[in-house]
Amino acid sequence: MSKDYYTVLGVAHNATKDEIKKAYRKLAHQHHPDKKGGDEARFKELSEAYQILSDDQKRAQYDRFGRVFDGAGGSRPGGFEWPGGGFRMDFGEDHDGQHSDFSDVFEDFMGNIFGGGRGRSKTNERKGKDIHVDIEVTFTESIFGVKKDIELAKLMRCVRCNGLGGEPGTMLHKCGTCQGAGNVKRTHQTILGALTQVSICAACAGTGQVPETPCSQCRGRRIEQAIERIEVFIPKGMNEGEVLKITGKGEASLAGGIPGDLFIHPYVQPQEMFRRQGDDIVMILSVKLSQAILGDTISAKTLDGGIDLKIPEGTQTGDVLRLRGKGAFASSGYGRGNLLIEMKVEMPRKVSRAVKTIIYELKKEGL
């Protein structure tokens, strides 16, 4: 393997997806370029490793071959084994690395029996791979929203040839492999009869045309591995577990179709003082024993800034003060929840002799 992505993330080769995600979050937070002492090269390396190992199909390719195919290399066999053994049919892979669906092949076969043949959908309708990315945000950023810049290593349309596969200005000719159809048919003799599979032509990536002079940058593949910097807006009040979809920011299609989509999964850093409860925010506020007994007005820092808060006389641990409209922005987009200030009375571990004398007197009074 040219690069050991498991070593990059510091995980074992049999690590679970949760272990891989946890390791990535920890290291990405440590090496993020925006942080003091961050390492941009290391961060990119971590992102690349995570994008491969968090994707089941890419990880399987990487574990088997030491690399992830971009559609230009060979294919690995797939197939269907007839129950009971003795018969196997290889469906192979389409040009975009996805295994052919048996239902597609079966429908082609039924079409041949009853006439006409269904055929495959237009190649320009084949979509690129989606990308899923975890983004770490602070609790405050999750409440008020934030703009994040992320870098993705992904397949993109070649800039030089604009995804046409040929040198700028070069002529395009009809593909000799598929005769301009964009797909090829293979017929298999099976125990059920002739079974026809329609797949995208690997020579022209389903376009039906090949360039006279292949592009010098992508070598005629129409796509290339590149890094794209994307600006992501985390909306106000976004909960962890919600997913943000950015259309068309996934990987480019190897078959000339539209790009995939980018799915952002926000990970909210735990905050000791605050926690979210629906659209409300619960804030833990420590008060001294004397303040709890006698009452007081104290300064408290909320997510919206400093406030003067009146502590009622006789406050107990667990008592809650409610500030309306100071919670999280509602998921509906209208209004805000409440800020629930939960009291925590601090009990002193050591007291002076004079204080003990007073407490003994209180005890005599049944307090």
HELIX and SHEET records of a PDB file:
HELIX    1   1 TYR A    5  LEU A    9  1                                   5    
HELIX    2   2 LYS A   17  HIS A   31  1                                  15    
HELIX    3   3 GLU A   40  LEU A   53  1                                  14    
HELIX    4   4 ASP A   56  PHE A   65  1                                  10    
HELIX    5   5 PHE A  102  PHE A  114  1                                  13    
HELIX    6   6 THR A  123  GLU A  125  5                                   3    
HELIX    7   7 PHE A  139  PHE A  144  1                                   6    
HELIX    8   8 LEU A  289  LEU A  294  1                                   6    
HELIX    9   9 ARG A  353  LYS A  364  1                                  12    
SHEET    1   A 2 PHE A  80  GLU A  81  0                                        
SHEET    2   A 2 ARG A  88  MET A  89 -1                                        
SHEET    1   B 3 ILE A 131  VAL A 137  0                                        
SHEET    2   B 3 LEU A 262  VAL A 268  1                                        
SHEET    3   B 3 LEU A 244  ILE A 246 -1                                        
SHEET    1   C 2 VAL A 146  ARG A 157  0                                        
SHEET    2   C 2 ILE A 223  ILE A 234 -1                                        
SHEET    1   D 2 LEU A 172  LYS A 174  0                                        
SHEET    2   D 2 GLN A 209  PRO A 211 -1                                        
SHEET    1   E 2 ASN A 183  THR A 190  0                                        
SHEET    2   E 2 GLY A 193  ILE A 200 -1                                        
SHEET    1   F 4 PHE A 274  GLN A 277  0                                        
SHEET    2   F 4 ASP A 280  LYS A 288 -1                                        
SHEET    3   F 4 LEU A 339  GLU A 346  1                                        
SHEET    4   F 4 VAL A 320  LEU A 323 -1                                        
SHEET    1   G 2 ASP A 296  THR A 302  0                                        
SHEET    2   G 2 GLY A 305  ILE A 311 -1                                        
END                                                                             
